[in-house]
């Protein structure tokens, strides 16, 4: 997938890749989420972001997932990774 890092379609593709990865298990950390996005969407999914900048972009995508898709994905200390929180 090509295009601007924050184009609507690229953001949607990243968010869907995150949801799919969390559903697959085992619970990934934020690096695992970023790897899954890059594997599915493409190496340029997050541009050249590394370290804290990459972590922030993954967190922004998680916030988008909560806000726009209504899927609550949170980090679980017990599971040592991100899980879908069900009410």
C-alpha positions as CSV (number, residue, x, y, z in Angstrom):
1,X,0.0,0.0,0.0
2,X,1.4,3.4,-0.9
3,X,0.5,6.9,0.0
4,X,0.7,9.5,2.7
5,X,1.4,8.0,6.2
6,X,-1.7,9.6,7.6
7,X,-4.0,9.1,4.5
8,X,-7.4,7.9,5.6
9,X,-7.1,4.5,3.8
10,X,-3.6,3.9,5.2
11,X,-4.8,4.7,8.8
12,X,-7.8,2.3,8.3
13,X,-5.5,-0.4,7.0
14,X,-3.2,0.0,10.0
15,X,-6.0,-0.1,12.4
16,X,-7.5,-3.3,10.9
17,X,-4.1,-4.9,10.9
18,X,-3.8,-4.2,14.6
19,X,-7.3,-5.6,15.4
20,X,-6.5,-8.8,13.4
21,X,-3.1,-9.2,15.2
22,X,-4.7,-8.8,18.7
23,X,-7.4,-11.3,17.8
24,X,-4.9,-13.9,16.7
25,X,-3.0,-14.1,20.0
26,X,-0.8,-14.4,21.9
27,X,-1.1,-10.9,23.1
28,X,1.6,-8.7,21.4
29,X,3.4,-5.8,22.9
30,X,3.4,-2.5,21.0
31,X,6.5,-3.6,18.9
32,X,4.6,-6.7,17.9
33,X,1.6,-4.6,16.8
34,X,4.0,-2.4,14.7
35,X,5.6,-5.5,13.1
36,X,2.2,-6.9,12.3
37,X,1.1,-3.6,10.7
38,X,4.3,-3.4,8.6
39,X,4.0,-7.1,7.6
40,X,0.4,-6.6,6.4
41,X,0.3,-3.0,5.2
42,X,3.9,-2.5,4.1
43,X,7.2,-1.4,5.5
44,X,6.3,2.2,5.0
45,X,3.0,2.0,7.1
46,X,4.5,4.1,9.8
47,X,7.0,6.0,7.6
48,X,10.5,6.1,9.2
49,X,9.3,6.2,12.7
50,X,11.4,4.4,15.3
51,X,11.5,4.1,19.1
52,X,9.2,6.5,20.9
53,X,7.8,8.1,17.7
54,X,6.7,4.6,16.5
55,X,5.3,3.8,19.9
56,X,3.2,7.1,19.8
57,X,1.9,6.2,16.3
58,X,0.8,2.8,17.5
59,X,-0.9,4.4,20.5
60,X,-2.6,6.9,18.2
61,X,-4.0,4.0,16.1
62,X,-5.2,2.2,19.3
63,X,-7.1,5.4,20.2
64,X,-8.6,5.6,16.7
65,X,-9.7,1.9,17.1
66,X,-11.4,2.7,20.4
67,X,-13.1,5.9,19.1
68,X,-14.2,4.9,15.6
69,X,-14.5,1.1,15.8
70,X,-15.7,0.8,19.4
71,X,-13.1,-1.9,20.0
72,X,-11.4,-1.6,23.4
73,X,-7.8,-2.7,23.0
74,X,-5.7,-2.2,26.2
75,X,-2.4,-3.4,27.5
76,X,-2.7,-6.2,30.1
77,X,0.1,-6.5,32.6
78,X,-1.2,-10.0,33.4
79,X,-1.0,-11.1,29.8
80,X,2.0,-8.9,29.0
81,X,0.5,-7.6,25.8
82,X,-2.5,-6.0,24.2
83,X,-5.9,-7.7,24.5
84,X,-9.5,-6.9,23.5
85,X,-11.4,-5.9,26.6
86,X,-14.9,-7.2,26.7
87,X,-17.5,-5.8,29.0
